[in-house]
Amino acid sequence: MGINKKSVPMREQPPEQRKHNFLEVPLGYSKEEATLEAQRCLQCPTHPCVDGCPVHINIPAFILKIRQNKLQEAIDIIHQSNLLPAITGRVCPQEDQCQAVCIMGNVGDPISIGRLERYVADWELENRKKGEVKIPEKLPPKNKKVAIIGSGPAGLSCAADLAKMGYDVTIFEGFHKTGGVLTYGIPEFRLPKWIVEEEKKFFEKLGVKFETDVLVGRTITIKELMENGFEAVFIGTGAGLPRFMHIPGENLDGIYSANEFLTRVNLMKAYKFPEYDTPIKIGKRVAVIGGGNVAMDAARTALRLGAEHVFLVYRRSRKEMPAREEEIAHAEEEGIEFMLLTNPVRYIGDEKGFVKQAECIKMKLGEEDASGRRRPIPIEGSEFKLDVDQVIVAIGTTPNPIIAKTTEGLKTGRHGVIEVDENMQTSVKGVFAGGDIVTGAATVITAMGAGRKAAASIDKYLRGEL
Ligand SMILES: Cc1cc2nc3c(=O)[nH]c(=O)nc-3n(C[C@H](O)[C@H](O)[C@H](O)COP(=O)(O)OP(=O)(O)OC[C@H]3O[C@@H](n4cnc5c(N)ncnc54)[C@H](O)[C@@H]3O)c2cc1C
């Protein structure tokens, strides 16, 4: 019998049902489904998937363990490189990374590595509920304190590696909840919050300490942290400052940045009304501006909050959309109307100052720009007005400048990203950085990879080898 060229599909909540709730959309593999999918892996000797993974998980090895139904061994293999597999198994752009280079992709569907990773991670989370937690081994205490600023994937990964090496690690987080974008950005229907909470407990068991409601740069500075005995600092503060288009009417009521909208819904639980009475506008006709993951999340969230019609206004075509294919397809299935090759030029308000229309212009595609995508060009005279009562702007984010402004000698580059050398060290000795604060808005797994790389450098630095 030959190998099945088609991957085992994952069951999902049907669109008509899921667009009215915040429950997770993909439902995960059963044991039988996971075993079948694992059997498709050729266990090829070149394993390009491992290099395709930014944290180099030994993918063929953990897939082999799934086949053998040795799930504890499978999770142990994953944990060697990644302590957040229930998260990355759900949100990683595997189609551009490990799965993009899977050799099964030459003859059929690549192995569904992300789904298998999620299967193993969910098995382990279930075991934790029964009190069965296996914590990775730790080296004896080194009696050296390291401060991590920001509790997103970059900070968490850096903290975990350092804790395993025996360092005394404290994470300082500006918000009242930890997790970064995993908590305040990615919605419940893609990444249930209990998973992020559960992963946090794992870090606590490793000895990592968390101090929330500490905004470094305001509550305390990096200099003060170092005066308080922290011998090295890692900055993993992400890129949470929303960008706007600076077009007329953008300050009207009812126009949100996606960041603010999603933070109110996720972190401040606006979706749990009336249990949580978080102020938020629930639009009936909502325009979301942008074509990335953030735009898809905002559009699908607005729909679930009760919008009658959600438009996704994007200036290029579907092909250029930066969002994951799965998220684009899910949004389409749920009835989000894609207004492609369209861009807003101004917003028009009512007498009370609330947005009532978005004036848009049609676009065409020109030559490729620096991003390698074809440049959108406005078509003169093609303006039209769209009736809306809410607009959510999701056109990108940049780093918050608070730390750069309050840390003497800290060098920053374009859009305020922190500059680092090949060891992730900044221009200030003993201060390292990684994740979105260095690269600009990127992905969970690249932030994790950066956190891990910085942890290795911090260890060298504290041993006097850097
Ligand atoms: C809505 C949305 C959807 C996304 N979807 C995906 C996806 O599907 N797949 C994917 O791979 N990536 C996705 N991303 C991108 C991904 O989440 C980020 O690239 C990743 O979280 C970056 O990790 P980080 O640790 O660098 O920063 P963050 O996750 O942003 O964490 C930074 C943390 O630092 C804290 N902080 C900031 N300043 C300070 C300060 N001065 N003092 C103390 N704490 C501070 C913040 O509150 C935050 O908790 C998405 C992003 C968004 C916004």
PDBQT file of the ligand as one rigid body, heavy atoms in Angstrom, charges set to zero:
ROOT
HETATM    1  C1  LIG A 501      -3.815  40.080  16.617  1.00  0.00    +0.000 C 
HETATM    2  C2  LIG A 501      -2.511  39.399  16.317  1.00  0.00    +0.000 A 
HETATM    3  C3  LIG A 501      -2.521  38.159  15.727  1.00  0.00    +0.000 A 
HETATM    4  C4  LIG A 501      -1.336  37.494  15.462  1.00  0.00    +0.000 A 
HETATM    5  N1  LIG A 501      -1.378  36.245  14.920  1.00  0.00    +0.000 NA
HETATM    6  C5  LIG A 501      -0.232  35.541  14.762  1.00  0.00    +0.000 A 
HETATM    7  C6  LIG A 501      -0.254  34.206  14.289  1.00  0.00    +0.000 A 
HETATM    8  O1  LIG A 501      -1.302  33.661  13.977  1.00  0.00    +0.000 OA
HETATM    9  N2  LIG A 501       0.920  33.536  14.198  1.00  0.00    +0.000 N 
HETATM   10  C7  LIG A 501       2.104  34.114  14.561  1.00  0.00    +0.000 A 
HETATM   11  O2  LIG A 501       3.134  33.435  14.512  1.00  0.00    +0.000 OA
HETATM   12  N3  LIG A 501       2.169  35.398  14.972  1.00  0.00    +0.000 NA
HETATM   13  C8  LIG A 501       1.024  36.128  15.097  1.00  0.00    +0.000 A 
HETATM   14  N4  LIG A 501       1.082  37.423  15.536  1.00  0.00    +0.000 N 
HETATM   15  C9  LIG A 501       2.408  38.012  15.816  1.00  0.00    +0.000 C 
HETATM   16  C10 LIG A 501       2.985  37.508  17.139  1.00  0.00    +0.000 C 
HETATM   17  O3  LIG A 501       1.985  37.427  18.112  1.00  0.00    +0.000 OA
HETATM   18  C11 LIG A 501       4.135  38.398  17.589  1.00  0.00    +0.000 C 
HETATM   19  O4  LIG A 501       5.099  38.409  16.564  1.00  0.00    +0.000 OA
HETATM   20  C12 LIG A 501       4.773  37.880  18.879  1.00  0.00    +0.000 C 
HETATM   21  O5  LIG A 501       3.831  37.837  19.934  1.00  0.00    +0.000 OA
HETATM   22  C13 LIG A 501       5.951  38.757  19.295  1.00  0.00    +0.000 C 
HETATM   23  O6  LIG A 501       6.435  38.316  20.523  1.00  0.00    +0.000 OA
HETATM   24  P1  LIG A 501       7.251  39.290  21.510  1.00  0.00    +0.000 P 
HETATM   25  O7  LIG A 501       7.531  38.488  22.710  1.00  0.00    +0.000 OA
HETATM   26  O8  LIG A 501       8.359  39.906  20.762  1.00  0.00    +0.000 OA
HETATM   27  O9  LIG A 501       6.227  40.476  21.850  1.00  0.00    +0.000 OA
HETATM   28  P2  LIG A 501       4.760  40.525  22.445  1.00  0.00    +0.000 P 
HETATM   29  O10 LIG A 501       4.014  39.285  22.266  1.00  0.00    +0.000 OA
HETATM   30  O11 LIG A 501       4.185  41.790  21.911  1.00  0.00    +0.000 OA
HETATM   31  O12 LIG A 501       4.998  40.701  24.004  1.00  0.00    +0.000 OA
HETATM   32  C14 LIG A 501       5.589  41.873  24.519  1.00  0.00    +0.000 C 
HETATM   33  C15 LIG A 501       5.157  42.044  25.959  1.00  0.00    +0.000 C 
HETATM   34  O13 LIG A 501       5.920  43.104  26.532  1.00  0.00    +0.000 OA
HETATM   35  C16 LIG A 501       5.073  43.910  27.331  1.00  0.00    +0.000 C 
HETATM   36  N5  LIG A 501       5.681  45.242  27.422  1.00  0.00    +0.000 N 
HETATM   37  C17 LIG A 501       5.792  46.170  26.450  1.00  0.00    +0.000 A 
HETATM   38  N6  LIG A 501       6.435  47.246  26.910  1.00  0.00    +0.000 NA
HETATM   39  C18 LIG A 501       6.736  46.994  28.203  1.00  0.00    +0.000 A 
HETATM   40  C19 LIG A 501       7.414  47.730  29.203  1.00  0.00    +0.000 A 
HETATM   41  N7  LIG A 501       7.917  48.932  28.959  1.00  0.00    +0.000 N 
HETATM   42  N8  LIG A 501       7.541  47.178  30.446  1.00  0.00    +0.000 NA
HETATM   43  C20 LIG A 501       7.030  45.934  30.708  1.00  0.00    +0.000 A 
HETATM   44  N9  LIG A 501       6.386  45.190  29.783  1.00  0.00    +0.000 NA
HETATM   45  C21 LIG A 501       6.256  45.724  28.546  1.00  0.00    +0.000 A 
HETATM   46  C22 LIG A 501       3.766  43.890  26.581  1.00  0.00    +0.000 C 
HETATM   47  O14 LIG A 501       2.677  44.250  27.432  1.00  0.00    +0.000 OA
HETATM   48  C23 LIG A 501       3.700  42.444  26.112  1.00  0.00    +0.000 C 
HETATM   49  O15 LIG A 501       3.085  41.637  27.085  1.00  0.00    +0.000 OA
HETATM   50  C24 LIG A 501      -0.096  38.121  15.777  1.00  0.00    +0.000 A 
HETATM   51  C25 LIG A 501      -0.080  39.406  16.334  1.00  0.00    +0.000 A 
HETATM   52  C26 LIG A 501      -1.270  40.039  16.609  1.00  0.00    +0.000 A 
HETATM   53  C27 LIG A 501      -1.240  41.417  17.229  1.00  0.00    +0.000 C 
ENDROOT
TORSDOF 0
